[in-house]
Amino acid sequence: MKAIEVKISDIIIQHPEINSFPELLNAVRGMTSDHMLYLNFDVKPDYRDTPRNWQWRLETAFSEGGS
C-alpha cells in the first residue's frame, strides 16, 4: 500500500472556498483514499478562529475521516 503525504498547505491552496477553521476541519474529515494517508502540519492555518490546539484538532478530524 502506497503512503501519501497530505500537507495542510495543499488543502488550503486547493480549497480557496475555505474561510474558517471549522470549514478546514470538515475538509480534512472528508479526505478519502485507497492509499494510506498521513497528515503533514507544514503550516499553521491562518484563520481568525484557529485555536491554540489546532494540530490536535486537525489530527482528530483526520482520524475521524474516511481515510
Biopython code that builds the backbone (N, CA, C, O; Angstrom):
import numpy as np
from Bio.PDB.StructureBuilder import StructureBuilder

atoms = [
    (1, "MET", "N", (0.843, -1.180, 0.000)),
    (1, "MET", "CA", (0.000, 0.000, 0.000)),
    (1, "MET", "C", (0.890, 1.247, 0.000)),
    (1, "MET", "O", (1.831, 1.354, 0.787)),
    (2, "LYS", "N", (0.584, 2.155, -0.871)),
    (2, "LYS", "CA", (1.363, 3.377, -1.015)),
    (2, "LYS", "C", (0.958, 4.400, 0.048)),
    (2, "LYS", "O", (-0.230, 4.579, 0.318)),
    (3, "ALA", "N", (1.940, 5.069, 0.649)),
    (3, "ALA", "CA", (1.683, 6.131, 1.624)),
    (3, "ALA", "C", (1.711, 7.476, 0.912)),
    (3, "ALA", "O", (2.618, 7.758, 0.129)),
    (4, "ILE", "N", (0.721, 8.293, 1.189)),
    (4, "ILE", "CA", (0.611, 9.602, 0.555)),
    (4, "ILE", "C", (0.611, 10.680, 1.631)),
    (4, "ILE", "O", (-0.175, 10.638, 2.578)),
    (5, "GLU", "N", (1.506, 11.642, 1.464)),
    (5, "GLU", "CA", (1.573, 12.769, 2.378)),
    (5, "GLU", "C", (0.555, 13.823, 1.962)),
    (5, "GLU", "O", (0.489, 14.203, 0.793)),
    (6, "VAL", "N", (-0.226, 14.287, 2.908)),
    (6, "VAL", "CA", (-1.193, 15.353, 2.671)),
    (6, "VAL", "C", (-0.762, 16.542, 3.519)),
    (6, "VAL", "O", (-0.749, 16.465, 4.748)),
    (7, "LYS", "N", (-0.410, 17.640, 2.857)),
    (7, "LYS", "CA", (0.029, 18.831, 3.578)),
    (7, "LYS", "C", (-1.158, 19.756, 3.839)),
    (7, "LYS", "O", (-2.042, 19.917, 2.997)),
    (8, "ILE", "N", (-1.154, 20.351, 5.012)),
    (8, "ILE", "CA", (-2.189, 21.335, 5.338)),
    (8, "ILE", "C", (-2.188, 22.451, 4.300)),
    (8, "ILE", "O", (-3.253, 22.895, 3.871)),
    (9, "SER", "N", (-1.008, 22.910, 3.892)),
    (9, "SER", "CA", (-0.929, 23.996, 2.908)),
    (9, "SER", "C", (-1.578, 23.601, 1.587)),
    (9, "SER", "O", (-2.209, 24.436, 0.938)),
    (10, "ASP", "N", (-1.433, 22.340, 1.178)),
    (10, "ASP", "CA", (-2.055, 21.883, -0.068)),
    (10, "ASP", "C", (-3.578, 21.903, 0.031)),
    (10, "ASP", "O", (-4.258, 22.273, -0.926)),
    (11, "ILE", "N", (-4.110, 21.510, 1.173)),
    (11, "ILE", "CA", (-5.563, 21.528, 1.366)),
    (11, "ILE", "C", (-6.075, 22.963, 1.250)),
    (11, "ILE", "O", (-7.077, 23.227, 0.585)),
    (12, "ILE", "N", (-5.369, 23.887, 1.909)),
    (12, "ILE", "CA", (-5.781, 25.293, 1.899)),
    (12, "ILE", "C", (-5.701, 25.866, 0.480)),
    (12, "ILE", "O", (-6.606, 26.584, 0.056)),
    (13, "ILE", "N", (-4.642, 25.562, -0.247)),
    (13, "ILE", "CA", (-4.473, 26.073, -1.608)),
    (13, "ILE", "C", (-5.516, 25.485, -2.553)),
    (13, "ILE", "O", (-6.064, 26.198, -3.393)),
    (14, "GLN", "N", (-5.791, 24.189, -2.420)),
    (14, "GLN", "CA", (-6.730, 23.524, -3.333)),
    (14, "GLN", "C", (-8.191, 23.848, -3.027)),
    (14, "GLN", "O", (-9.075, 23.560, -3.834)),
    (15, "HIS", "N", (-8.442, 24.443, -1.870)),
    (15, "HIS", "CA", (-9.816, 24.771, -1.466)),
    (15, "HIS", "C", (-9.897, 26.233, -1.035)),
    (15, "HIS", "O", (-10.028, 26.520, 0.155)),
    (16, "PRO", "N", (-9.819, 27.159, -1.995)),
    (16, "PRO", "CA", (-9.868, 28.579, -1.632)),
    (16, "PRO", "C", (-11.206, 29.012, -1.026)),
    (16, "PRO", "O", (-11.314, 30.097, -0.454)),
    (17, "GLU", "N", (-12.210, 28.166, -1.156)),
    (17, "GLU", "CA", (-13.515, 28.489, -0.567)),
    (17, "GLU", "C", (-13.527, 28.328, 0.955)),
    (17, "GLU", "O", (-14.464, 28.780, 1.612)),
    (18, "ILE", "N", (-12.513, 27.699, 1.516)),
    (18, "ILE", "CA", (-12.428, 27.518, 2.964)),
    (18, "ILE", "C", (-12.005, 28.846, 3.588)),
    (18, "ILE", "O", (-10.950, 29.394, 3.269)),
    (19, "ASN", "N", (-12.862, 29.353, 4.492)),
    (19, "ASN", "CA", (-12.625, 30.651, 5.106)),
    (19, "ASN", "C", (-12.555, 30.622, 6.626)),
    (19, "ASN", "O", (-12.440, 31.669, 7.263)),
    (20, "SER", "N", (-12.623, 29.427, 7.211)),
    (20, "SER", "CA", (-12.588, 29.335, 8.669)),
    (20, "SER", "C", (-11.992, 27.993, 9.083)),
    (20, "SER", "O", (-11.904, 27.057, 8.289)),
    (21, "PHE", "N", (-11.591, 27.930, 10.334)),
    (21, "PHE", "CA", (-11.010, 26.689, 10.839)),
    (21, "PHE", "C", (-12.030, 25.541, 10.839)),
    (21, "PHE", "O", (-11.668, 24.428, 10.457)),
    (22, "PRO", "N", (-13.282, 25.760, 11.249)),
    (22, "PRO", "CA", (-14.261, 24.660, 11.170)),
    (22, "PRO", "C", (-14.456, 24.130, 9.743)),
    (22, "PRO", "O", (-14.655, 22.930, 9.555)),
    (23, "GLU", "N", (-14.401, 25.004, 8.751)),
    (23, "GLU", "CA", (-14.503, 24.556, 7.366)),
    (23, "GLU", "C", (-13.295, 23.702, 6.988)),
    (23, "GLU", "O", (-13.431, 22.724, 6.254)),
    (24, "LEU", "N", (-12.120, 24.067, 7.483)),
    (24, "LEU", "CA", (-10.921, 23.257, 7.238)),
    (24, "LEU", "C", (-11.064, 21.888, 7.897)),
    (24, "LEU", "O", (-10.694, 20.873, 7.307)),
    (25, "LEU", "N", (-11.597, 21.858, 9.111)),
    (25, "LEU", "CA", (-11.832, 20.573, 9.789)),
    (25, "LEU", "C", (-12.742, 19.672, 8.952)),
    (25, "LEU", "O", (-12.485, 18.475, 8.826)),
    (26, "ASN", "N", (-13.790, 20.238, 8.387)),
    (26, "ASN", "CA", (-14.706, 19.445, 7.554)),
    (26, "ASN", "C", (-14.009, 18.914, 6.306)),
    (26, "ASN", "O", (-14.250, 17.780, 5.892)),
    (27, "ALA", "N", (-13.146, 19.729, 5.707)),
    (27, "ALA", "CA", (-12.399, 19.277, 4.528)),
    (27, "ALA", "C", (-11.467, 18.131, 4.896)),
    (27, "ALA", "O", (-11.338, 17.168, 4.140)),
    (28, "VAL", "N", (-10.826, 18.226, 6.036)),
    (28, "VAL", "CA", (-9.916, 17.161, 6.488)),
    (28, "VAL", "C", (-10.707, 15.888, 6.783)),
    (28, "VAL", "O", (-10.271, 14.793, 6.425)),
    (29, "ARG", "N", (-11.851, 16.020, 7.424)),
    (29, "ARG", "CA", (-12.691, 14.845, 7.701)),
    (29, "ARG", "C", (-13.143, 14.158, 6.414)),
    (29, "ARG", "O", (-13.323, 12.940, 6.391)),
    (30, "GLY", "N", (-13.324, 14.923, 5.360)),
    (30, "GLY", "CA", (-13.832, 14.382, 4.106)),
    (30, "GLY", "C", (-12.788, 13.753, 3.205)),
    (30, "GLY", "O", (-13.131, 13.242, 2.139)),
    (31, "MET", "N", (-11.532, 13.777, 3.599)),
    (31, "MET", "CA", (-10.474, 13.202, 2.755)),
    (31, "MET", "C", (-10.569, 11.678, 2.753)),
    (31, "MET", "O", (-10.675, 11.048, 3.805)),
    (32, "THR", "N", (-10.529, 11.101, 1.562)),
    (32, "THR", "CA", (-10.542, 9.643, 1.419)),
    (32, "THR", "C", (-9.521, 9.234, 0.367)),
    (32, "THR", "O", (-9.162, 10.013, -0.516)),
    (33, "SER", "N", (-9.073, 8.015, 0.482)),
    (33, "SER", "CA", (-8.131, 7.463, -0.488)),
    (33, "SER", "C", (-8.063, 5.958, -0.329)),
    (33, "SER", "O", (-8.366, 5.415, 0.734)),
    (34, "ASP", "N", (-7.658, 5.289, -1.405)),
    (34, "ASP", "CA", (-7.393, 3.854, -1.320)),
    (34, "ASP", "C", (-6.008, 3.598, -0.752)),
    (34, "ASP", "O", (-5.658, 2.456, -0.453)),
    (35, "HIS", "N", (-5.224, 4.648, -0.601)),
    (35, "HIS", "CA", (-3.866, 4.542, -0.076)),
    (35, "HIS", "C", (-3.822, 5.030, 1.365)),
    (35, "HIS", "O", (-4.757, 5.666, 1.851)),
    (36, "MET", "N", (-2.736, 4.725, 2.028)),
    (36, "MET", "CA", (-2.529, 5.195, 3.382)),
    (36, "MET", "C", (-2.177, 6.686, 3.322)),
    (36, "MET", "O", (-1.275, 7.078, 2.582)),
    (37, "LEU", "N", (-2.872, 7.505, 4.085)),
    (37, "LEU", "CA", (-2.628, 8.937, 4.111)),
    (37, "LEU", "C", (-1.964, 9.321, 5.431)),
    (37, "LEU", "O", (-2.262, 8.755, 6.483)),
    (38, "TYR", "N", (-1.069, 10.280, 5.353)),
    (38, "TYR", "CA", (-0.586, 10.875, 6.594)),
    (38, "TYR", "C", (-0.559, 12.378, 6.441)),
    (38, "TYR", "O", (-0.244, 12.916, 5.379)),
    (39, "LEU", "N", (-0.902, 13.046, 7.542)),
    (39, "LEU", "CA", (-1.088, 14.490, 7.540)),
    (39, "LEU", "C", (0.200, 15.184, 7.964)),
    (39, "LEU", "O", (0.802, 14.836, 8.980)),
    (40, "ASN", "N", (0.611, 16.170, 7.170)),
    (40, "ASN", "CA", (1.817, 16.946, 7.451)),
    (40, "ASN", "C", (1.392, 18.355, 7.854)),
    (40, "ASN", "O", (0.782, 19.076, 7.065)),
    (41, "PHE", "N", (1.719, 18.740, 9.086)),
    (41, "PHE", "CA", (1.388, 20.067, 9.599)),
    (41, "PHE", "C", (2.475, 21.047, 9.183)),
    (41, "PHE", "O", (3.246, 21.512, 10.023)),
    (42, "ASP", "N", (2.543, 21.363, 7.903)),
    (42, "ASP", "CA", (3.623, 22.209, 7.381)),
    (42, "ASP", "C", (3.394, 23.695, 7.619)),
    (42, "ASP", "O", (4.345, 24.477, 7.592)),
    (43, "VAL", "N", (2.159, 24.094, 7.850)),
    (43, "VAL", "CA", (1.843, 25.493, 8.164)),
    (43, "VAL", "C", (0.729, 25.537, 9.206)),
    (43, "VAL", "O", (-0.073, 24.611, 9.329)),
    (44, "LYS", "N", (0.705, 26.628, 9.942)),
    (44, "LYS", "CA", (-0.420, 26.875, 10.844)),
    (44, "LYS", "C", (-1.509, 27.565, 10.020)),
    (44, "LYS", "O", (-1.233, 28.559, 9.349)),
    (45, "PRO", "N", (-2.744, 27.051, 10.062)),
    (45, "PRO", "CA", (-3.825, 27.685, 9.307)),
    (45, "PRO", "C", (-4.017, 29.129, 9.759)),
    (45, "PRO", "O", (-4.127, 29.400, 10.954)),
    (46, "ASP", "N", (-4.056, 30.037, 8.817)),
    (46, "ASP", "CA", (-4.132, 31.464, 9.118)),
    (46, "ASP", "C", (-5.573, 31.964, 9.059)),
    (46, "ASP", "O", (-5.922, 32.825, 8.251)),
    (47, "TYR", "N", (-6.403, 31.394, 9.944)),
    (47, "TYR", "CA", (-7.786, 31.829, 10.053)),
    (47, "TYR", "C", (-7.959, 32.525, 11.393)),
    (47, "TYR", "O", (-7.295, 32.188, 12.373)),
    (48, "ARG", "N", (-8.835, 33.474, 11.423)),
    (48, "ARG", "CA", (-9.066, 34.237, 12.653)),
    (48, "ARG", "C", (-9.485, 33.328, 13.806)),
    (48, "ARG", "O", (-9.169, 33.608, 14.962)),
    (49, "ASP", "N", (-10.192, 32.248, 13.498)),
    (49, "ASP", "CA", (-10.710, 31.365, 14.546)),
    (49, "ASP", "C", (-9.871, 30.103, 14.770)),
    (49, "ASP", "O", (-10.357, 29.141, 15.364)),
    (50, "THR", "N", (-8.621, 30.095, 14.303)),
    (50, "THR", "CA", (-7.750, 28.934, 14.537)),
    (50, "THR", "C", (-7.403, 28.861, 16.026)),
    (50, "THR", "O", (-6.845, 29.809, 16.579)),
    (51, "PRO", "N", (-7.731, 27.741, 16.675)),
    (51, "PRO", "CA", (-7.480, 27.632, 18.117)),
    (51, "PRO", "C", (-6.008, 27.321, 18.419)),
    (51, "PRO", "O", (-5.235, 26.966, 17.529)),
    (52, "ARG", "N", (-5.655, 27.461, 19.671)),
    (52, "ARG", "CA", (-4.277, 27.151, 20.097)),
    (52, "ARG", "C", (-3.946, 25.680, 19.892)),
    (52, "ARG", "O", (-2.803, 25.341, 19.586)),
    (53, "ASN", "N", (-4.923, 24.812, 20.056)),
    (53, "ASN", "CA", (-4.696, 23.370, 19.913)),
    (53, "ASN", "C", (-5.035, 22.892, 18.495)),
    (53, "ASN", "O", (-5.573, 21.800, 18.316)),
    (54, "TRP", "N", (-4.721, 23.706, 17.503)),
    (54, "TRP", "CA", (-5.113, 23.437, 16.116)),
    (54, "TRP", "C", (-4.564, 22.118, 15.592)),
    (54, "TRP", "O", (-5.258, 21.422, 14.851)),
    (55, "GLN", "N", (-3.332, 21.754, 15.958)),
    (55, "GLN", "CA", (-2.764, 20.497, 15.458)),
    (55, "GLN", "C", (-3.549, 19.297, 15.981)),
    (55, "GLN", "O", (-3.871, 18.379, 15.228)),
    (56, "TRP", "N", (-3.846, 19.314, 17.257)),
    (56, "TRP", "CA", (-4.602, 18.215, 17.857)),
    (56, "TRP", "C", (-5.986, 18.116, 17.220)),
    (56, "TRP", "O", (-6.454, 17.019, 16.919)),
    (57, "ARG", "N", (-6.639, 19.257, 17.015)),
    (57, "ARG", "CA", (-7.985, 19.261, 16.423)),
    (57, "ARG", "C", (-7.966, 18.715, 14.997)),
    (57, "ARG", "O", (-8.856, 17.958, 14.610)),
    (58, "LEU", "N", (-6.944, 19.100, 14.206)),
    (58, "LEU", "CA", (-6.839, 18.584, 12.838)),
    (58, "LEU", "C", (-6.544, 17.088, 12.835)),
    (58, "LEU", "O", (-7.096, 16.345, 12.024)),
    (59, "GLU", "N", (-5.683, 16.652, 13.732)),
    (59, "GLU", "CA", (-5.359, 15.220, 13.801)),
    (59, "GLU", "C", (-6.598, 14.413, 14.176)),
    (59, "GLU", "O", (-6.826, 13.333, 13.632)),
    (60, "THR", "N", (-7.391, 14.930, 15.097)),
    (60, "THR", "CA", (-8.642, 14.263, 15.494)),
    (60, "THR", "C", (-9.606, 14.192, 14.314)),
    (60, "THR", "O", (-10.193, 13.141, 14.055)),
    (61, "ALA", "N", (-9.770, 15.296, 13.604)),
    (61, "ALA", "CA", (-10.654, 15.306, 12.426)),
    (61, "ALA", "C", (-10.162, 14.340, 11.366)),
    (61, "ALA", "O", (-10.963, 13.657, 10.728)),
    (62, "PHE", "N", (-8.853, 14.275, 11.171)),
    (62, "PHE", "CA", (-8.255, 13.369, 10.196)),
    (62, "PHE", "C", (-8.555, 11.917, 10.556)),
    (62, "PHE", "O", (-8.913, 11.118, 9.691)),
    (63, "SER", "N", (-8.409, 11.583, 11.826)),
    (63, "SER", "CA", (-8.651, 10.196, 12.250)),
    (63, "SER", "C", (-10.140, 9.845, 12.215)),
    (63, "SER", "O", (-10.489, 8.672, 12.091)),
    (64, "GLU", "N", (-11.021, 10.844, 12.323)),
    (64, "GLU", "CA", (-12.465, 10.607, 12.226)),
    (64, "GLU", "C", (-12.922, 10.462, 10.776)),
    (64, "GLU", "O", (-14.003, 9.940, 10.505)),
    (65, "GLY", "N", (-12.091, 10.925, 9.854)),
    (65, "GLY", "CA", (-12.460, 10.969, 8.432)),
    (65, "GLY", "C", (-12.543, 9.598, 7.784)),
    (65, "GLY", "O", (-12.445, 8.561, 8.441)),
    (66, "GLY", "N", (-12.728, 9.630, 6.473)),
    (66, "GLY", "CA", (-12.970, 8.406, 5.720)),
    (66, "GLY", "C", (-11.734, 7.765, 5.138)),
    (66, "GLY", "O", (-11.860, 6.938, 4.235)),
    (67, "SER", "N", (-10.538, 8.101, 5.607)),
    (67, "SER", "CA", (-9.324, 7.512, 5.043)),
    (67, "SER", "C", (-9.228, 6.071, 5.441)),
    (67, "SER", "O", (-8.273, 5.390, 5.067)),
]
sb = StructureBuilder()
sb.init_structure("model")
sb.init_model(0)
sb.init_chain("A")
sb.init_seg("    ")
for serial, (resi, resn, name, xyz) in enumerate(atoms, 1):
    if name == "N":
        sb.init_residue(resn, " ", resi, " ")
    sb.init_atom(name, np.array(xyz, "f"), 0.0, 1.0, " ", f" {name:<3s}", serial, name[0])
structure = sb.get_structure()
